[in-house]
Amino acid sequence: MTPNRLSDSEPDPRPLLAHIRSPQDLKRLSIEQLPDLAAEIREAICRQVSLSGGHLAPNLGVVELTIALHYVFDFATDRLLFDVGHQCYPHKLLTGRQDLLPKLRQAGGMAGFPEPRESPYDLFSVGHAGTAISTAVGMARADQLLGRVDRRVVSLVGDASIVNGVAMEGLNNAGTLKRQFLVVLNDNGMSIAKPQGGMAQFFDRIRVSPTYERFRRHALDILKRLPYGDVMEEAYHRGGEMMKAALLTGHMFEQFGFVCVGPVDGHDLPSLIDLLNEARDYDRPLLLHVKTIKGKGFDFSEGDATKFHSPKPFRVEGCRVEIKGSGRAFTTAFADAMIDIMDRDPKVFAVTAAMPDGTGVSKLLGKFPERSLDTGICESHAMDMCAGMAKSGIKPFFAVYSTFAQRALDQVFQEISLQGLPVRVCMDRAGFVGEDGAVHHGFMDIAMFRVFPNAVLMAAADEPNLKLALEFMRSHDAGPTFLRYPRENVPAKPVQQNPKPYELGKAALVRPAASRSCKLAVLAYGTQVYPAIEAVDRLGDSARDIAVYDARFAKPVDAELIAQLISARTWLLTIEDHLVTGGFGASVLEACNQRGLPTDRIVRLGMPERWFAADTRANQLAQAGLDPKGIERRLRDVIDLIDAESCEPAPVIHVTTST
């Protein structure tokens, strides 16, 4: 490990990196210069992440591997597919995007994941695990059909994501290819947290010494003990590095039809380049197992790769690292509420899929090790496992990011909803997620899950409501329940000090109209209650006839309240941090249709049908018109409609009398 640096007073010399505008510039360097380049890349990434936040440890671990891949292959023509895209920073710095680094994960800057709109070197926008091998197989087959046999294909896959079901399906099909196809397995012994399951234990057993030279000596020692060892040793020395590695041991992925090489040291640049030069033109599917150190290069990131997987901005003070504080997050509030519930109910079991820190389950793993579990990157399995638990009388709570919950949609259908099982799904990162951008926005969970019979969909506006919603879920056994909350701090001042317990399908009035007649009712879902109230307050006297409700439920919606409001000729504005299509507002329209109620006085506000790039969550909400200013504009539009309606002349009724 190297000493901690990044002091503001130190210079930032980058004599090699500054002159690399494309991989062609990289190829002009000698192999002896590459370790210095690796150090410069690490320094640049660490310096920027300390300022803006971002994925640090995953990128520090793949610096040499990325350099070696670009040194050997020509990805202007060849194909490079990333699996978990958060290990792409070194790749971006080597492909002409150094000028975007100062605005990492900001508007107009470098996206934190591969982004084709940035560069032709990025083939897919990708932030979900398990997809690289399958998309690479598709490109390999397409190139064959198009006669592009000059194009080589490489997938860079993490050891924790290769156990994902989609990755296994891709491996199974890739093994049938009759052409070059390289899978690089980046084995750093870590996912976002410590990997889970039998595959992780397998990797632990077969890892070799972190230095390639010790690996070579071990291989030679084995060869000398074999029959005809002298002949084998001669073949070893005459053969290429790939053959030497392959002679060491068998590998489980050989069963998929791959030739498997390694594990080898992922930080030994000369040996990596030798291996990749041989692998480049190998005419069969080949898996190169590379052992790397997540967070390599700095004491603090190597010593706690989980903490520095994706840190907020931080400052290095000698041997101490301070990460910028950011208040009390919904994630923390969820974890504390779950601890209270699990203390009271021994049947409650907490599950997460490789996101213990991101979902707050890490707290539960420490306090309730027998009643909490990290399954690894396998949302489909986790959802089915929860179904099995619920069937057997346990109360499973599955904590998952909204964007990852969609990976288990079929399991919700077949094993949960169809069976009527009470699985509780708690969706963090709902709505806009800020700097992670389009690959992680939770924009479709309402539309996906409200189609299921007997499903209950909720959103929490603040911490008191989050606690009440979780308590409702604990006691609700009539089917699956889904709760959404954002990547955001809980409001410092709750909208209600003592909100009433959740009652199925009932909204809560949080800001009554000042006048006796309510001409406009705002139905806000989840945290949108707060900007809605602020927007109404901005209207001054114009807000006297406006009431604000915390909708609480998207399924079932409060149909009785809606019917009362419409019968009183009250206009309705629905607000949600979710796509307008299929969301909470759509639920309100459908409830009216089912009751034969008119919908001409219902206006919906939500996320528009377009992709939102990396930016702050606040800016993304503003772009969608979901901040207080945007909601105020929409309120004024509705008020104009109300005023226009009241100014319309009364219809003339002609009465005919008979004589």
C-alpha positions in Angstrom: 0.0 0.0 0.0 1.1 3.6 -0.6 0.9 6.4 1.9 -2.3 8.5 2.0 -1.9 11.6 -0.2 -4.3 14.1 -1.6 -3.2 17.1 0.5 -4.2 20.3 -1.1 -0.7 21.6 -0.8 0.8 18.8 -2.8 1.3 19.1 -6.6 -0.7 16.9 -8.9 2.0 15.9 -11.5 0.5 13.8 -14.3 3.2 13.8 -17.0 2.0 10.6 -18.5 -1.8 10.7 -18.1 -2.1 14.3 -19.3 -0.8 13.3 -22.7 -3.2 10.3 -23.2 -6.2 11.4 -25.3 -6.9 7.9 -26.7 -5.7 4.3 -26.3 -3.4 4.9 -29.2 -1.4 7.3 -27.0 -1.3 4.6 -24.3 0.2 2.1 -26.8 3.1 4.5 -27.4 4.3 4.1 -23.8 6.7 1.4 -22.9 5.7 -1.4 -20.5 8.1 0.0 -18.0 6.2 3.3 -17.9 2.8 1.8 -17.2 3.2 1.4 -13.4 3.8 5.1 -13.2 0.7 5.7 -15.3 -1.3 3.5 -13.0 -0.2 5.6 -10.0 -1.2 8.8 -11.8 -4.7 7.4 -12.7 -5.2 6.4 -9.1 -4.2 9.8 -7.8 -6.5 11.5 -10.3 -9.5 9.3 -9.4 -9.0 9.6 -5.7 -8.5 13.3 -5.8 -11.7 13.9 -7.7 -13.8 11.5 -5.7 -12.6 13.2 -2.5 -14.1 16.4 -3.9 -17.4 15.2 -5.5 -18.0 11.7 -4.2 -18.3 8.7 -6.4 -17.2 5.0 -6.8 -13.7 4.9 -5.4 -12.6 1.4 -4.3 -13.9 -0.5 -7.4 -12.0 1.8 -9.8 -8.8 1.8 -7.8 -8.8 -2.0 -8.0 -9.0 -2.3 -11.8 -6.4 0.3 -12.9 -3.7 -2.1 -14.1 -6.3 -4.5 -15.6 -7.9 -1.6 -17.6 -4.5 -0.4 -18.8 -3.5 -3.9 -19.9 -6.8 -4.4 -21.8 -6.4 -1.2 -23.7 -2.7 -1.8 -24.3 -3.5 -5.1 -26.0 -6.9 -4.7 -27.6 -8.1 -2.0 -29.9 -11.5 -1.1 -28.5 -12.2 1.4 -31.3 -13.0 -1.8 -33.2 -13.0 -4.6 -30.6 -15.8 -4.8 -28.1 -15.4 -4.1 -24.3 -18.5 -4.8 -22.2 -18.7 -3.8 -18.6 -20.7 -5.7 -16.1 -21.1 -3.6 -13.0 -20.4 -0.3 -14.6 -19.0 1.4 -11.6 -15.5 0.2 -12.4 -15.2 2.3 -15.6 -13.4 5.4 -14.4 -9.9 4.3 -15.5 -11.4 3.2 -18.9 -12.9 6.7 -19.3 -9.6 8.4 -18.5 -7.8 6.3 -21.2 -10.5 7.1 -23.8 -10.4 10.8 -24.1 -12.5 12.0 -21.2 -10.1 13.5 -18.8 -11.7 16.9 -19.3 -15.0 15.5 -18.0 -13.4 14.3 -14.7 -13.6 17.6 -12.8 -17.5 17.3 -13.1 -17.7 13.7 -12.2 -21.4 12.6 -11.8 -22.5 16.2 -12.4 -24.5 17.7 -15.3 -22.2 18.0 -18.3 -19.5 16.0 -16.7 -18.3 12.4 -16.6 -21.1 9.9 -15.8 -20.4 7.4 -13.1 -21.3 4.5 -15.3 -20.6 3.7 -19.0 -22.4 6.1 -21.2 -22.6 5.8 -25.0 -23.6 9.4 -25.4 -20.1 10.3 -23.9 -18.0 8.1 -26.1 -18.1 5.3 -28.7 -15.9 3.4 -26.4 -18.9 2.9 -24.1 -21.3 0.4 -25.8 -24.1 0.3 -23.2 -25.4 2.5 -20.4 -25.1 -0.1 -17.6 -25.5 -0.1 -13.9 -27.1 -3.5 -13.1 -25.1 -6.7 -12.6 -25.0 -9.8 -14.7 -25.6 -8.3 -18.1 -22.2 -8.1 -19.8 -21.7 -11.7 -20.9 -25.1 -11.9 -22.5 -24.8 -8.6 -24.4 -21.3 -9.6 -25.4 -22.6 -13.0 -26.8 -25.1 -11.0 -28.8 -22.4 -8.8 -30.3 -20.2 -11.7 -31.0 -22.9 -13.5 -32.9 -23.9 -10.4 -34.8 -20.3 -9.8 -35.8 -20.0 -13.3 -37.1 -23.2 -13.0 -39.2 -22.0 -9.6 -40.6 -18.5 -11.0 -41.5 -16.7 -8.8 -38.9 -14.3 -11.6 -37.8 -11.7 -8.9 -37.0 -13.7 -7.7 -34.0 -12.7 -9.3 -30.7 -15.1 -9.4 -27.7 -14.2 -8.9 -24.1 -16.5 -8.9 -21.0 -15.2 -7.5 -17.7 -17.1 -9.1 -14.9 -16.9 -8.9 -11.1 -16.6 -12.0 -9.0 -19.8 -11.1 -7.0 -21.9 -10.4 -10.1 -20.9 -13.5 -12.0 -23.2 -15.5 -9.7 -26.1 -13.5 -10.9 -28.6 -15.6 -12.8 -28.3 -13.7 -16.0 -24.5 -14.0 -15.9 -24.9 -17.8 -15.6 -27.3 -17.9 -18.5 -24.8 -15.9 -20.5 -21.9 -18.2 -19.7 -24.0 -21.2 -20.6 -24.7 -19.8 -24.0 -21.2 -18.3 -24.6 -19.7 -21.7 -24.2 -21.2 -22.8 -27.5 -19.4 -20.0 -29.5 -16.9 -21.2 -32.1 -14.8 -18.0 -32.1 -12.8 -15.7 -29.9 -14.6 -14.7 -26.7 -12.9 -13.5 -23.6 -14.5 -13.1 -20.1 -12.2 -11.4 -17.6 -13.3 -12.3 -14.1 -12.2 -9.5 -11.7 -11.9 -11.3 -8.4 -11.3 -8.9 -5.6 -13.1 -10.9 -2.9 -15.7 -8.1 -2.5 -19.0 -7.1 -3.9 -20.2 -3.7 -2.6 -19.9 -5.5 0.7 -18.4 -9.0 1.4 -19.6 -11.5 -1.2 -22.0 -14.1 -0.1 -22.7 -17.8 -0.9 -21.0 -20.9 -2.1 -19.3 -19.2 -5.1 -17.6 -16.7 -2.9 -16.2 -19.6 -0.8 -15.1 -21.3 -4.0 -13.1 -18.2 -5.0 -11.6 -18.0 -1.5 -10.3 -21.6 -1.9 -8.7 -21.2 -5.3 -7.1 -17.7 -4.9 -3.3 -17.7 -5.1 -0.6 -15.6 -3.7 -1.0 -11.9 -4.7 2.3 -11.9 -6.5 2.6 -13.5 -9.9 6.2 -14.6 -9.3 5.1 -16.7 -6.4 2.4 -18.2 -8.5 5.0 -19.1 -11.2 7.2 -20.9 -8.6 4.3 -22.8 -7.3 3.3 -24.0 -10.7 6.9 -25.1 -11.5 7.0 -27.0 -8.2 3.9 -28.9 -9.1 5.2 -29.7 -12.6 8.4 -31.1 -11.2 6.5 -33.6 -9.1 4.4 -34.8 -12.0 5.3 -37.9 -14.2 7.6 -36.8 -16.9 8.1 -33.6 -15.0 11.2 -32.6 -16.9 9.3 -32.7 -20.2 6.4 -30.7 -18.7 8.8 -28.2 -17.3 10.4 -27.7 -20.7 6.9 -27.2 -22.2 6.2 -24.7 -19.5 9.2 -22.6 -20.3 8.6 -22.8 -24.0 4.9 -22.1 -23.8 3.2 -18.8 -23.4 2.1 -17.4 -20.1 -1.5 -18.4 -20.7 -0.5 -22.1 -20.9 1.6 -21.8 -17.8 -1.4 -20.5 -15.9 -3.8 -23.0 -17.3 -1.5 -25.9 -16.2 -1.8 -24.8 -12.6 -5.4 -25.9 -11.8 -8.8 -26.7 -13.2 -11.7 -24.3 -12.8 -15.4 -24.7 -12.4 -16.2 -22.6 -15.4 -14.7 -25.2 -17.7 -18.0 -27.0 -17.3 -19.6 -24.1 -19.4 -17.3 -24.8 -22.3 -14.6 -22.2 -21.4 -10.9 -22.6 -21.3 -10.0 -21.2 -17.9 -6.8 -19.4 -17.0 -5.7 -18.3 -13.5 -6.2 -17.0 -11.0 -3.4 -14.5 -11.8 -2.2 -11.3 -10.3 -4.3 -8.4 -11.6 -1.7 -5.8 -10.6 1.3 -7.3 -12.5 1.2 -5.3 -15.7 3.9 -7.2 -17.7 2.3 -10.6 -17.0 -1.2 -9.3 -17.6 -0.1 -8.0 -21.0 1.6 -11.3 -21.9 -1.5 -13.2 -21.0 -3.9 -10.9 -22.9 -1.6 -10.9 -26.0 -2.2 -14.7 -26.1 -5.8 -14.5 -25.2 -6.6 -11.9 -27.8 -6.5 -14.3 -30.7 -7.6 -17.5 -29.0 -10.4 -19.0 -31.1 -12.5 -20.4 -28.3 -14.3 -18.9 -25.3 -11.8 -18.2 -22.6 -12.1 -17.0 -19.0 -9.2 -15.2 -17.4 -9.5 -15.2 -13.6 -7.7 -12.1 -12.3 -7.1 -11.5 -8.6 -7.2 -7.8 -7.7 -7.3 -5.7 -4.5 -10.4 -3.5 -4.2 -9.3 0.0 -3.2 -5.7 -0.6 -4.1 -3.3 2.3 -3.8 -4.3 4.0 -0.6 -4.2 2.7 3.0 -7.7 4.0 3.8 -9.5 2.5 0.8 -7.6 -0.9 1.0 -8.3 -1.1 4.7 -12.1 -0.5 4.3 -13.2 -1.1 0.8 -16.8 -1.3 1.8 -16.8 2.2 3.3 -15.0 3.6 0.3 -17.0 1.7 -2.3 -18.9 4.9 -3.1 -18.1 7.5 -0.5 -19.4 11.0 -0.2 -16.7 13.8 -0.5 -13.9 13.3 2.0 -10.7 14.8 3.3 -7.5 13.1 4.2 -5.8 14.4 7.3 -2.6 12.4 7.8 -3.7 8.9 8.7 -7.3 10.0 9.3 -10.0 10.3 6.7 -13.1 12.4 7.3 -16.2 11.7 5.1 -18.5 14.6 4.8 -21.6 14.2 6.9 -25.0 14.7 5.3 -27.7 14.4 8.0 -30.1 11.6 8.8 -31.0 9.6 5.7 -34.2 7.6 5.1 -31.9 4.5 5.0 -30.8 5.1 8.5 -34.3 5.8 9.7 -35.4 2.5 8.0 -32.7 0.6 9.8 -33.6 2.0 13.2 -37.3 1.4 12.7 -36.6 -2.2 11.7 -34.5 -2.7 14.9 -37.5 -1.7 16.9 -39.8 -4.0 15.0 -37.4 -7.0 15.2 -37.1 -6.4 18.9 -40.8 -6.7 19.3 -41.6 -9.4 16.7 -39.3 -12.5 16.6 -40.9 -13.6 13.3 -39.5 -10.6 11.4 -36.6 -11.5 9.1 -34.6 -8.9 7.1 -33.1 -9.6 3.6 -31.0 -7.6 1.2 -29.3 -8.5 -2.1 -25.7 -7.3 -1.9 -26.7 -3.8 -0.5 -26.4 -4.1 3.3 -25.0 -0.6 3.7 -27.0 1.0 1.0 -30.3 -0.3 2.5 -29.4 -0.1 6.2 -29.5 -3.9 6.6 -25.9 -3.8 7.8 -27.2 -2.6 11.2 -29.5 -5.5 11.3 -26.9 -8.1 10.3 -24.9 -7.0 13.4 -27.8 -7.0 15.8 -29.8 -9.9 14.5 -27.4 -12.2 12.7 -29.8 -15.1 12.9 -32.7 -13.1 11.5 -31.1 -11.1 8.7 -29.3 -12.1 5.5 -27.4 -10.7 2.6 -28.0 -13.1 -0.4 -25.5 -11.4 -2.8 -26.4 -10.0 -6.2 -29.4 -12.1 -6.8 -32.7 -10.2 -6.4 -34.8 -12.9 -8.1 -33.5 -15.5 -5.6 -33.9 -13.2 -2.7 -37.6 -12.5 -3.6 -38.3 -16.3 -4.0 -36.5 -17.0 -0.8 -38.8 -14.5 0.9 -41.8 -16.3 -0.6 -40.6 -19.5 0.9 -40.2 -17.9 4.3 -43.6 -16.3 4.2 -45.2 -19.6 3.2 -43.6 -21.1 6.3 -44.8 -18.5 8.7 -41.9 -16.0 8.8 -42.4 -12.3 8.1 -39.7 -11.4 5.6 -38.8 -7.7 4.8 -36.8 -7.4 1.6 -34.8 -4.2 1.5 -33.8 -3.4 -2.0 -33.2 -0.4 -4.3 -36.2 0.5 -6.4 -34.2 0.1 -9.6 -33.1 -3.5 -8.6 -36.6 -4.6 -7.4 -37.6 -4.7 -11.1 -35.2 -7.6 -11.6 -37.5 -9.8 -9.5 -40.8 -8.9 -11.1 -41.6 -12.4 -12.3 -41.0 -13.8 -8.8 -43.4 -11.2 -7.4 -45.9 -12.5 -9.9 -45.5 -16.3 -9.7 -44.3 -17.0 -6.2 -45.7 -14.2 -4.2 -48.8 -12.5 -5.6 -50.3 -15.6 -7.2 -49.9 -17.4 -3.9 -51.2 -14.5 -1.8 -48.1 -14.4 0.3 -47.3 -11.5 2.7 -43.8 -10.6 1.5 -42.8 -7.0 2.5 -40.7 -5.1 0.0 -39.0 -1.9 1.2 -37.7 0.1 -1.8 -34.9 2.5 -1.1 -33.7 5.0 -3.8 -37.2 5.5 -5.1 -37.7 8.3 -7.6 -34.6 10.4 -8.7 -31.3 9.2 -7.3 -29.1 12.1 -8.2 -25.5 11.5 -9.3 -25.9 7.8 -10.3 -28.2 8.9 -13.2 -30.6 7.1 -15.4 -29.3 3.6 -14.7 -30.4 3.9 -11.0 -33.6 6.0 -11.0 -36.5 4.4 -9.3 -39.1 5.6 -11.8 -41.3 2.5 -12.4 -42.0 0.6 -9.2 -45.6 1.8 -8.8 -46.5 0.9 -12.4 -44.9 -2.5 -12.0 -46.3 -3.7 -8.7 -49.8 -2.2 -8.6 -51.0 -4.6 -11.3 -50.9 -7.5 -8.9 -54.2 -8.5 -7.1 -54.2 -7.7 -3.4 -50.9 -5.9 -3.6 -50.6 -2.8 -1.3 -48.4 0.1 -2.4 -47.3 2.8 0.0 -44.9 5.8 0.3 -43.5 7.4 3.4 -43.3 11.2 3.5 -41.0 11.4 6.6 -39.6 9.3 9.4 -42.8 9.1 11.6 -44.7 7.9 8.5 -42.0 5.5 7.6 -42.3 3.9 11.1 -46.1 3.7 10.7 -45.9 2.2 7.3 -43.4 -0.5 8.4 -45.7 -1.3 11.3 -48.7 -1.6 8.9 -46.6 -4.0 6.8 -45.7 -6.1 9.8 -49.3 -6.8 10.6 -50.7 -7.0 7.1 -51.0 -10.7 6.0 -53.5 -10.4 3.1 -50.8 -10.2 0.3 -47.6 -8.5 -0.6 -46.8 -4.9 0.5 -44.5 -2.4 -1.1 -43.0 0.7 0.5 -41.0 3.4 -1.3 -38.8 6.1 0.0 -36.0 8.2 -1.6 -32.3 8.6 -1.5 -32.7 11.6 0.7 -32.5 12.9 4.3 -35.6 12.7 6.3 -37.2 16.1 6.8 -36.0 17.7 10.0 -39.5 18.9 10.9 -42.2 16.2 10.3 -45.3 17.4 8.5 -47.4 16.1 11.4 -46.0 15.6 14.9 -48.3 12.7 15.7 -49.6 11.2 12.5 -52.4 8.6 12.7 -51.5 5.0 12.1 -51.8 3.8 8.5 -55.3 2.5 7.6 -55.6 0.5 4.4 -56.3 2.9 1.4 -56.7 6.0 3.5 -55.0 9.4 2.9 -54.2 11.9 5.6 -55.1 15.6 5.5 -51.9 17.5 6.3 -52.8 21.1 5.3 -56.5 22.0 5.4 -57.9 24.8 3.2 -58.2 28.1 5.0 -61.6 28.8 3.6 -64.7 26.7 4.1 -64.8 25.8 0.4 -62.0 23.6 -0.9 -61.7 24.4 -4.6 -58.4 22.5 -5.2 -57.0 19.4 -3.4 -53.4 18.4 -3.8 -52.9 14.7 -3.4 -49.1 14.2 -2.9 -47.5 10.8 -2.7 -44.6 10.2 -0.4 -42.0 12.9 0.1 -43.7 15.2 -2.5 -45.9 16.3 0.4 -43.2 18.7 1.5 -42.5 20.6 -1.8 -46.3 20.6 -2.3 -46.9 22.4 1.0 -44.1 24.8 0.3 -45.5 25.6 -3.1 -49.0 26.2 -1.7 -47.5 28.5 1.0 -45.9 30.5 -1.9 -49.3 31.3 -3.3 -50.3 33.6 -0.4 -54.0 34.5 -0.5 -54.5 32.4 -3.6 -54.0 29.3 -1.3 -57.0 29.9 0.9 -59.1 27.4 -1.1 -56.3 24.7 -1.4 -56.0 21.6 0.8 -53.0 19.2 0.8 -53.3 15.5 1.5 -50.6 12.9 2.1 -51.9 10.2 -0.2 -50.0 7.4 1.6 -51.4 4.7 -0.7 -51.1 4.2 -4.4 -53.0 1.0 -4.2 -55.6 1.1 -3.0 -56.1 4.8 -3.4 -58.5 6.7 -1.1 -61.5 6.3 -3.5 -64.0 7.6 -0.9 -62.0 10.8 -0.5 -61.6 11.3 -4.2 -65.4 10.7 -4.8 -66.2 13.3 -2.1 -63.9 15.9 -3.6 -65.1 15.3 -7.2 -68.8 15.4 -6.1 -68.0 18.8 -4.5 -66.6 20.0 -7.9 -63.1 20.2 -6.4 -60.1 20.1 -8.7 -57.4 17.6 -8.0 -53.7 17.8 -8.5 -51.7 14.6 -8.0 -48.0 14.8 -7.4 -45.5 11.9 -7.4 -41.8 11.3 -7.7 -42.5 8.5 -10.3 -43.3 8.3 -14.0 -46.7 9.8 -14.8 -47.4 6.7 -16.9 -48.8 4.0 -14.7 -48.1 5.9 -11.5 -50.1 7.2 -8.5 -52.0 9.8 -10.7 -53.0 7.0 -13.1 -54.3 5.1 -10.1 -56.5 8.0 -9.2 -57.9 8.3 -12.7 -58.7 4.6 -12.8 -60.4 4.7 -9.4 -62.6 7.5 -10.9 -63.4 5.5 -14.0 -64.4 2.4 -11.9 -66.9 4.6 -10.0 -68.1 6.4 -13.0 -66.8 9.8 -11.8 -65.7 12.5 -14.2 -61.9 13.1 -14.5 -61.9 16.5 -16.3 -60.8 18.2 -13.1 -57.9 15.9 -12.4 -54.4 17.2 -13.3 -51.3 14.9 -12.8 -47.7 15.9 -12.1 -44.8 13.4 -12.1 -41.7 12.4 -13.9 -41.9 12.9 -17.7 -41.1 10.1 -20.1 -37.5 11.0 -20.7 -34.1 9.9 -19.3 -32.5 12.2 -16.7 -28.7 12.2 -16.7 -26.4 12.4 -13.6 -27.0 15.5 -11.5 -28.1 16.3 -8.0 -31.4 15.0 -6.9 -32.6 18.5 -6.3 -31.7 19.6 -9.9 -33.4 16.5 -11.3 -36.6 17.3 -9.4 -36.4 20.9 -10.7 -36.0 19.7 -14.3 -39.1 17.6 -13.9 -41.1 20.4 -12.3 -41.3 18.6 -9.0 -39.6 21.1 -6.8 -41.6 23.9 -5.0 -41.2 26.3 -7.9 -42.4 23.8 -10.5 -45.3 22.7 -8.3 -46.2 26.4 -7.8 -46.3 26.9 -11.5 -48.6 24.0 -12.0 -50.8 25.2 -9.1 -51.2 28.6 -10.7 -52.1 26.9 -14.0 -54.9 24.9 -12.2 -56.1 28.1 -10.4 -56.4 29.8 -13.8 -58.5 26.9 -15.0 -60.7 27.1 -11.9 -61.1 30.9 -12.4 -62.0 30.4 -16.1 -64.5 27.8 -15.1 -66.2 30.1 -12.6 -66.4 32.9 -15.2 -68.2 30.7 -17.7 -71.8 31.8 -18.2 -74.4 29.5 -16.7 -76.0 27.4 -19.4 -79.4 28.7 -20.6 -82.2 26.2 -19.9 -85.3 26.5 -22.2 -88.4 25.4 -20.4 -91.4 24.6 -22.6 -94.9 24.7 -21.0 -98.0 23.2 -22.4 -101.3 25.0 -22.6 
